[in-house]
């Protein structure tokens, strides 16, 4: 199909997918601008990706006590995640099965039961309906409470991360994560990690894919967008971000691994624990880590960074979710995690490093979100579509992967490449066609 005479939102579903397959060409490094702001693409993504695949809901440490609960968003729908009195994690659609009222309106708490604020129907945190006001009088023996349990949501965990999906027959989570688990182990499985405080939330007028793309492969922007790092003396030079490796695995996952690092940036009192939880190759890589920046498809990004606090190199670990709320808007949720077994002084220094750099008010987070906003604005409307504007994703196509990299996946010998983004968009396009 050549450039159509109608706009994308006027095309049939089949025409839209045909045009998408003609214009999105990851293997050639060609990504069209219109996919970052078009309402039709946004609707297809919701159906084909967010309603089908695994999406992060939170971390198990946020539900550390029996009867703890969280309310979170799963592809635009509110869900309740509970740790029931038996210690098991469960999740339910946040909807009373009587008249559809939102059952729980708090972000978090500790409850064994949930009472609907509309008619007072009462549900156990295991999902069963256990109480109906005036049941015998107004229903007699006609109500079967066993058929009115809350609607279950499929969840699974890996290294403390809680994922959910609306897919009734999903690919098992561990298979979906695949070889990328090797890298997640260094971030979330090196020791017992805990979330500090509630996740922070903020709105960015940007398409969600820009955040995922930025974290899956783009270290190139660091020397310009984050040029203040070198100006402030936090790194030796603006090109420090090139050193290391870029890796991608199946299903659109990928990361940039900055190394070597002359200093060990993790709590030294936990070295024996790290060695017990990681393979020798994983521990050696972690020991030499400057940073690890990556994305779990579609919209979970992870970051291990380090900063000097009081003349000591301190790592900080974060994860963020680029939650789409429109074709040109997303809510960002960001969690700060720390080693549970670290000293209180180390935990506080790690928190300081996070606040300074990649918290919502951090100097580098604000650098990124300003760029994300301008890219989305330039991709909006009809002009990028009618003029067939495209982005160049050819960086690193002339290079061959390294053969002796210790971890799984396809690895390149430095971080300045767009192979990870090409892999991300290849899987994105596959799912859009599914």
C-alpha positions in Angstrom: 0.0 0.0 0.0 1.5 3.4 -1.0 0.8 6.5 1.1 -3.0 6.3 1.6 -5.3 9.2 0.7 -7.1 8.9 4.0 -5.8 9.5 7.5 -4.9 6.5 9.7 -7.9 6.8 12.0 -10.1 6.6 8.8 -8.6 3.4 7.6 -10.0 -0.1 8.2 -8.3 -2.3 10.7 -6.8 -4.4 7.9 -5.5 -1.3 6.1 -4.0 0.0 9.3 -2.0 -3.2 9.9 -0.9 -3.3 6.3 0.3 0.2 6.4 2.0 -0.4 9.8 3.9 -3.4 8.3 5.0 -1.4 5.3 6.2 1.6 7.3 7.7 0.1 10.5 10.9 -1.6 9.3 13.1 -2.4 12.4 15.6 -4.5 10.5 16.3 -1.5 8.2 16.4 0.9 11.2 13.3 2.8 9.9 10.7 3.8 12.5 7.9 6.2 11.4 7.1 9.2 13.6 3.3 8.7 13.5 3.4 5.6 15.8 4.3 7.8 18.7 1.1 9.8 18.9 -1.5 8.3 16.6 -4.8 7.4 18.4 -5.5 4.4 16.2 -2.1 2.9 17.0 -2.7 3.6 20.7 -6.0 1.7 20.6 -4.3 -1.3 18.8 -1.5 -1.3 21.4 -4.1 -1.5 24.2 -5.8 -4.5 22.6 -2.8 -6.3 21.1 -0.1 -5.6 23.8 -1.4 -4.3 27.1 -4.4 -6.7 27.3 -2.3 -9.7 26.3 1.2 -9.5 27.8 2.6 -9.4 31.4 2.6 -5.9 33.0 4.4 -5.0 36.3 2.0 -4.4 39.2 4.5 -3.9 42.1 7.0 -5.6 44.4 6.3 -8.3 47.0 7.9 -6.1 49.7 5.0 -3.7 49.3 2.8 -6.5 50.7 5.1 -7.7 53.5 2.3 -8.4 56.1 -0.7 -10.7 56.0 -3.8 -8.8 54.8 -1.8 -6.1 53.1 -3.3 -4.9 49.9 -2.5 -2.5 47.0 -4.7 -1.1 44.2 -2.9 -0.8 40.9 -3.6 -0.3 37.3 -3.5 -3.1 34.8 -4.0 -1.9 31.2 -6.3 0.8 32.3 -8.3 -1.2 34.8 -8.1 -1.0 38.5 -7.0 -4.2 40.3 -6.6 -5.2 44.0 -3.5 -7.2 44.9 -3.7 -8.8 48.4 -1.5 -11.0 50.6 -4.3 -13.0 52.2 -4.2 -14.5 55.7 -2.7 -17.7 54.3 0.2 -15.6 53.0 -0.7 -16.1 49.3 -0.7 -13.3 46.8 -3.9 -12.9 44.9 -5.3 -10.2 42.6 -8.9 -9.3 41.6 -10.6 -6.8 39.3 -11.5 -3.9 41.5 -15.3 -4.2 40.9 -18.1 -5.3 43.1 -19.9 -8.2 41.5 -23.3 -6.8 42.6 -23.6 -3.5 40.7 -20.0 -2.9 39.5 -19.0 -0.2 42.0 -15.2 0.2 42.5 -14.8 -1.9 45.6 -11.6 -0.3 47.1 -10.6 3.3 46.6 -7.4 3.5 48.7 -4.0 3.0 47.2 -2.9 0.6 50.0 -3.7 -0.7 53.4 -4.3 -3.7 55.5 -7.7 -5.4 55.5 -9.1 -8.9 55.7 -12.3 -7.9 54.0 -13.5 -5.3 51.5 -16.9 -3.7 51.8 -18.5 -2.1 48.8 -19.3 1.6 49.4 -22.5 1.4 47.3 -24.7 -1.4 48.8 -22.4 -2.8 51.5 -21.6 -6.2 50.0 -18.6 -7.7 51.9 -15.8 -9.7 50.3 -12.9 -11.6 51.9 -9.5 -10.7 50.6 -9.4 -14.2 49.1 -12.3 -13.0 46.8 -15.4 -14.8 48.3 -18.6 -12.8 48.9 -19.3 -13.4 52.6 -21.9 -10.7 53.6 -25.0 -9.2 52.0 -27.0 -6.6 54.0 -30.5 -8.0 54.9 -29.9 -11.0 52.7 -32.5 -13.3 54.1 -35.2 -10.6 54.1 -34.7 -9.2 50.6 -33.3 -12.2 48.7 -34.7 -15.2 50.6 -32.9 -18.3 49.4 -32.5 -17.0 45.8 -28.9 -15.6 46.2 -26.0 -18.0 45.7 -23.0 -16.1 47.1 -20.6 -18.7 45.8 -21.3 -17.4 42.3 -20.5 -13.8 43.1 -16.8 -14.0 44.1 -14.5 -11.3 42.8 -13.2 -11.7 39.3 -9.6 -13.1 39.5 -6.6 -11.5 37.8 -3.8 -13.8 36.6 -0.5 -12.9 38.4 3.0 -14.3 38.7 6.2 -13.3 40.4 9.9 -13.3 39.6 12.5 -12.2 42.2 9.9 -10.2 44.1 8.4 -8.5 41.0 4.7 -9.0 40.7 3.3 -9.1 37.2 -0.3 -9.4 36.0 -2.1 -10.0 32.8 -5.7 -10.1 31.4 -4.7 -12.9 29.1 -6.5 -16.1 30.1 -3.8 -18.3 28.5 -0.6 -16.3 28.8 2.9 -17.5 28.1 4.4 -18.5 31.5 6.1 -15.4 33.0 9.5 -17.1 33.3 9.3 -18.1 29.6 8.3 -14.5 28.7 11.3 -13.1 30.6 13.5 -15.8 29.1 17.2 -15.1 29.0 16.6 -11.6 30.4 16.2 -13.2 33.8 20.0 -13.4 34.0 20.2 -9.6 34.1 17.1 -9.2 36.3 18.9 -11.5 38.9 21.7 -8.9 39.3 19.1 -6.1 39.8 16.4 -7.8 41.9 17.8 -11.2 42.9 21.3 -10.4 44.2 19.9 -10.2 47.7 16.5 -9.6 49.3 15.4 -6.2 48.0 12.7 -3.9 49.5 10.8 -1.0 48.3 11.3 2.2 50.3 8.1 4.2 50.6 5.2 4.2 48.1 6.0 4.6 44.4 6.0 8.2 43.2 3.7 9.1 40.3 3.8 11.9 37.9 2.3 12.8 34.5 4.4 13.3 31.4 2.9 14.5 28.1 4.7 11.8 26.2 4.0 8.5 24.4 5.0 5.5 26.6 7.2 3.9 24.0 9.7 6.8 24.2 10.5 5.9 27.8 10.8 2.2 27.1 13.0 2.9 24.0 15.2 5.3 25.9 16.0 2.7 28.6 16.3 -0.4 26.2 19.3 1.0 24.3 19.9 4.7 24.3 23.0 5.6 26.2 24.0 7.9 23.3 21.9 10.7 24.6 23.8 10.8 27.9 26.7 12.9 26.8 24.3 15.6 25.5 21.0 15.5 27.4 22.9 14.7 30.7 26.0 16.7 29.8 25.8 18.2 33.3 27.1 14.9 34.7 30.6 15.7 33.3 30.3 19.4 34.0 29.6 18.7 37.7 32.6 16.3 37.8 30.4 13.3 38.5 32.1 11.4 35.7 35.5 11.8 34.1 34.2 12.7 30.6 31.0 13.1 28.5 31.8 9.9 26.6 31.9 7.7 29.7 28.5 6.4 28.8 29.9 4.6 25.7 32.0 2.0 27.7 30.4 -1.3 28.4 28.0 -3.6 26.5 24.5 -3.5 24.9 22.5 -6.7 25.2 19.1 -7.7 23.9 17.1 -11.0 24.3 13.9 -12.4 22.9 10.5 -10.8 23.4 11.8 -7.2 23.1 13.8 -7.0 26.3 17.2 -5.3 26.4 19.7 -3.4 28.5 22.9 -1.3 28.5 25.6 -2.5 30.9 28.1 0.2 31.9 31.5 -1.2 32.9 34.2 -1.4 34.2 33.9 0.3 37.5 37.1 0.7 39.6 35.1 0.8 42.8 32.6 -1.7 44.3 29.3 0.3 44.5 27.3 -2.1 46.6 27.2 -2.8 50.4 30.3 -4.8 51.2 28.7 -6.5 54.2 26.5 -8.4 51.7 29.2 -9.8 49.4 28.8 -13.4 50.7 25.1 -13.1 50.1 25.6 -11.8 46.6 27.9 -14.7 45.8 25.4 -17.2 47.1 22.6 -15.8 45.0 24.4 -15.2 41.7 26.6 -17.2 39.5 30.3 -16.5 39.4 29.9 -14.7 36.1 27.0 -12.6 37.4 28.8 -11.6 40.5 31.9 -10.6 38.5 29.8 -8.4 36.2 27.9 -6.9 39.2 31.2 -6.1 40.9 32.4 -4.2 37.9 29.1 -2.4 37.2 29.0 1.3 36.7 25.3 1.1 35.7 22.7 -1.1 34.2 19.8 0.5 32.3 17.2 -1.7 30.7 13.6 -2.4 29.7 11.3 -5.4 30.2 8.9 -5.3 27.3 6.6 -3.4 27.1 6.9 -0.7 29.7 9.0 -1.6 32.7 12.4 0.0 32.9 15.1 -0.7 35.4 18.1 1.2 36.5 21.1 0.5 38.7 23.2 3.7 38.9 25.9 5.0 41.3 26.7 8.4 42.7 29.4 9.6 45.2 27.7 10.5 48.5 30.1 11.8 51.2 33.1 10.6 49.2 31.7 7.1 48.9 30.5 5.5 45.7 26.9 4.4 46.4 24.6 2.5 44.1 20.9 3.1 43.9 18.3 0.7 42.3 15.0 1.9 40.8 12.3 0.7 38.5 9.8 2.7 36.6 6.6 2.0 34.7 5.7 4.1 31.6 1.9 3.7 32.0 0.0 4.9 28.9 -3.1 7.0 29.6 -3.4 8.4 26.0 -1.5 8.4 22.8 0.4 11.5 24.0 0.3 11.1 27.7 1.7 8.7 30.3 1.8 8.3 34.1 5.2 7.4 35.3 5.5 5.3 38.4 8.9 5.0 40.0 10.0 2.8 42.8 13.2 3.0 44.9 14.6 -0.3 46.1 17.4 -1.1 48.5 19.1 -4.1 49.9 17.2 -5.1 53.0 20.3 -6.3 54.8 22.3 -3.1 54.2 23.2 -0.8 57.1 20.8 2.1 57.8 23.6 4.6 56.9 24.1 2.9 53.5 20.3 2.8 52.9 20.1 6.5 53.6 23.0 7.4 51.3 21.5 5.3 48.5 18.2 7.1 48.9 20.1 10.5 48.7 21.7 9.3 45.5 18.3 8.4 44.0 16.7 11.7 45.0 19.6 13.7 43.5 19.7 11.9 40.2 16.6 9.8 39.0 13.8 10.7 41.4 10.9 12.8 39.8 12.8 15.9 41.0 16.2 14.5 40.1 18.4 16.4 37.7 18.6 13.6 35.2 14.9 12.5 35.3 13.9 16.0 34.4 16.4 16.1 31.5 14.7 13.0 30.0 11.1 13.9 30.5 11.6 17.3 28.8 13.0 15.5 25.7 10.2 12.9 25.8 7.6 15.7 25.8 9.1 17.5 22.8 9.4 14.3 20.7 5.8 13.5 21.3 4.6 17.0 20.4 6.6 16.8 17.1 5.0 13.4 16.3 1.4 14.6 16.9 -1.2 15.5 14.4 -1.4 14.8 10.7 1.8 16.3 9.4 4.2 13.5 10.5 1.8 11.0 8.9 1.1 12.8 5.6 4.8 13.8 5.2 5.9 10.2 6.1 8.5 11.4 8.6 10.7 8.6 9.9 13.4 8.2 12.6 16.9 6.8 11.9 17.6 3.7 14.0 20.6 2.4 12.1 23.3 3.0 14.8 25.5 0.0 15.2 24.2 -2.0 12.2 27.8 -2.3 10.9 29.0 -4.1 14.0 29.1 -7.8 14.9 28.1 -9.1 18.3 30.8 -10.2 20.7 31.3 -14.0 20.9 32.7 -14.3 24.4 30.2 -12.3 26.5 29.5 -14.1 29.8 25.7 -13.5 29.7 22.9 -14.7 27.4 21.4 -12.8 24.5 23.0 -10.8 21.7 25.7 -8.5 23.1 27.6 -5.7 21.4 31.0 -4.3 22.6 29.9 -0.9 23.7 26.6 0.9 24.6 26.3 3.2 21.5 24.0 1.1 19.4 20.3 0.9 18.5 20.2 -2.9 18.2 18.1 -3.0 21.4 15.6 -0.6 20.0 15.4 -2.5 16.7 14.7 -5.7 18.7 12.1 -3.8 20.8 10.2 -2.6 17.8 10.5 -5.9 16.0 8.6 -7.6 18.9 6.2 -4.6 19.2 5.3 -5.1 15.5 4.9 -8.9 15.9 2.4 -8.4 18.7 0.5 -5.7 16.8 0.1 -8.4 14.1 -0.9 -11.2 16.4 
